[in-house]
Amino acid sequence: MSSSTVSTTTPTRHQFDRRVEEVKPSKTDMNFLVMDYLISEGYPVAASKFAAEANIKPGPAAESIEERVEIKQAICSGDIQTAIEMINELNPEILDRDHALHFSLLRLHLIELIRTSLAMPPNKTDITPALQFATEHLAPRASTNSEFLEDLERTMALLIFSPTSLTPELKALLDPTLRQQVANHVMEAILRSHGQKSEARIKDLVRLRAWLESKARDAKKDIPDSMPLGLDGEFGEAEGNGAHQGEDGVSANGNNQDGDAMVS
């Protein structure tokens, strides 16, 4: 009877891995990256606890986390008017200075009015609110900007065609993903108004790391065959798939999937 033996030889570690382990980032830098992520992505409870434990003084952007959570939830649930009022209360200069962002919010509100009218029974459909809002709030802005005019005309086409015969381009306007996209732009604008980067710095580091690995392989450098980040699905893949929920924990319909999650 033959018996098999199990090899106990320890796999040889790549020299690159050993060199990486020799690099010791400072605790201060690591704490800064974690805090920056919690603030940028909108985790108010976690940010508060981490600041206390790490003895970190949060910057101005931390003070607006709760407001950003509420604003994003309002947008993702289709309550655009409330979101606009909250943005103006937080900082009226945001929409005053960013005309494109303001228009995208107004157009999204128009889409919500159209969505409501399309959901009515055929004999009770009332498009008057949508027409009135478009005339009063969007048409004046579109008259001086060709891109705004094109977006408005495309949106108004929702009132012309039957919901069952919409082109993919028009169907996309009614997809809740559009709420998520607009909300993300609003979050970025709020962060910039506080002198904060529009996204967490750790995202830049992940992209930089992927770029450096690609350059090293192109140059035939001696690095391991596989260098996974150890992230679920890998970071870059998560960014590129356009998921409805994303890393913020708020789904496109405005439901908070995490008790302390929010943005970006």
Secondary structure as UniProt FT lines:
FT   HELIX           15..22
FT   HELIX           27..41
FT   HELIX           44..54
FT   HELIX           60..64
FT   HELIX           65..76
FT   TURN            77..78
FT   HELIX           80..90
FT   HELIX           93..97
FT   HELIX           99..118
FT   HELIX           122..124
FT   HELIX           128..133
FT   HELIX           134..138
FT   HELIX           139..142
FT   TURN            143..144
FT   HELIX           146..156
FT   HELIX           157..159
FT   HELIX           163..165
FT   HELIX           168..174
FT   HELIX           177..193
FT   TURN            194..195
FT   HELIX           201..218
FT   TURN            219..220
FT   TURN            232..233
FT   HELIX           235..240
FT   TURN            241..242
FT   HELIX           246..248
FT   STRAND          249..250
FT   TURN            252..253
FT   TURN            259..260
//
